[in-house]
Amino acid sequence: RWIPAKGATSLIRIGNQAKNADTLKSITAPVLHIHGKDDFAASPEAAQKAVAKISSKQKTTLLLENSDHHIFWDYDREQVSEVILKFVCDIDTTP
């Protein structure tokens, strides 16, 4: 396993921006957070703390019991697709 150094640097930069409290607070768009309960690559607990700081009034979280990090290709992939489709269809676009 390997990733290019430039990719790792970009990932770290984006991660630092994404966990910034001011950045999280500024998010008001609907948020769907889907995470594998036992994700080996990204902490579910850290992600939940970040989602809690988001200002959006429409936040949905789904913790997957059987999937790891690659949720679109893992055991819960059908559930992931269904939840995303429902979330997008149910977004309240009222200003």
C-alpha positions as CSV (number, residue, x, y, z in Angstrom):
1,R,0.0,0.0,0.0
2,W,1.2,3.5,-0.8
3,I,0.0,6.9,-1.7
4,P,1.9,9.7,-3.4
5,A,3.5,12.2,-1.1
6,K,1.6,15.0,-2.7
7,G,-1.7,13.2,-2.1
8,A,-0.8,12.7,1.6
9,T,0.1,16.3,2.0
10,S,-3.2,17.4,0.4
11,L,-5.1,15.0,2.6
12,I,-3.5,16.4,5.7
13,R,-4.2,20.0,4.6
14,I,-7.9,19.3,3.9
15,G,-8.2,17.4,7.2
16,N,-6.8,20.3,9.1
17,Q,-9.2,22.7,7.4
18,A,-12.1,20.3,8.0
19,K,-11.6,20.1,11.7
20,N,-11.2,23.8,12.2
21,A,-14.1,24.9,14.6
22,D,-14.8,28.1,12.5
23,T,-15.0,26.1,9.3
24,L,-17.4,23.6,10.9
25,K,-19.5,26.3,12.4
26,S,-19.9,28.0,9.1
27,I,-21.5,24.9,7.5
28,T,-25.3,25.5,7.2
29,A,-26.1,23.2,4.3
30,P,-27.7,19.8,5.0
31,V,-25.2,17.2,6.2
32,L,-25.2,13.4,5.8
33,H,-22.5,11.7,7.8
34,I,-22.0,8.0,7.0
35,H,-19.2,6.2,8.8
36,G,-18.1,2.6,9.4
37,K,-18.4,2.0,13.2
38,D,-15.0,0.3,13.2
39,D,-13.3,2.4,10.4
40,F,-9.6,1.7,10.5
41,A,-8.6,4.9,8.5
42,A,-10.8,7.6,10.0
43,S,-12.0,7.9,13.6
44,P,-15.8,7.6,13.9
45,E,-15.5,9.4,17.3
46,A,-13.6,12.4,15.8
47,A,-16.0,12.6,12.9
48,Q,-19.0,12.6,15.3
49,K,-17.4,15.4,17.3
50,A,-16.9,17.4,14.1
51,V,-20.5,16.9,12.9
52,A,-21.7,18.1,16.3
53,K,-19.9,21.4,15.7
54,I,-21.6,22.0,12.3
55,S,-24.4,24.6,12.4
56,S,-26.7,22.9,9.9
57,K,-30.2,22.3,11.2
58,Q,-30.4,19.2,8.9
59,K,-27.8,16.7,10.1
60,T,-28.1,12.9,9.6
61,T,-25.6,10.4,10.9
62,L,-25.5,6.7,9.9
63,L,-23.0,4.4,11.6
64,L,-22.5,1.2,9.6
65,E,-22.2,-2.0,11.6
66,N,-20.5,-4.2,8.9
67,S,-18.4,-1.8,6.8
68,D,-15.0,-0.3,7.3
69,H,-13.6,2.7,5.4
70,H,-14.7,1.9,1.8
71,I,-18.4,2.2,2.4
72,F,-19.4,2.2,-1.3
73,W,-17.8,-1.2,-1.8
74,D,-18.3,-2.9,1.6
75,Y,-21.0,-5.0,3.1
76,D,-23.4,-2.1,3.8
77,R,-23.2,-0.6,0.3
78,E,-26.9,-1.1,-0.5
79,Q,-27.9,0.6,2.7
80,V,-25.5,3.5,1.9
81,S,-27.0,4.0,-1.5
82,E,-30.5,4.0,-0.1
83,V,-29.7,6.4,2.7
84,I,-28.0,8.8,0.3
85,L,-30.8,8.8,-2.2
86,K,-33.4,9.3,0.6
87,F,-31.3,12.1,2.1
88,V,-31.0,14.0,-1.3
89,C,-34.7,13.5,-2.1
90,D,-35.7,14.8,1.4
91,I,-33.5,17.9,1.5
92,D,-35.6,20.9,2.6
93,T,-34.8,23.7,0.1
94,T,-37.0,26.3,1.8
95,P,-34.9,29.4,2.3
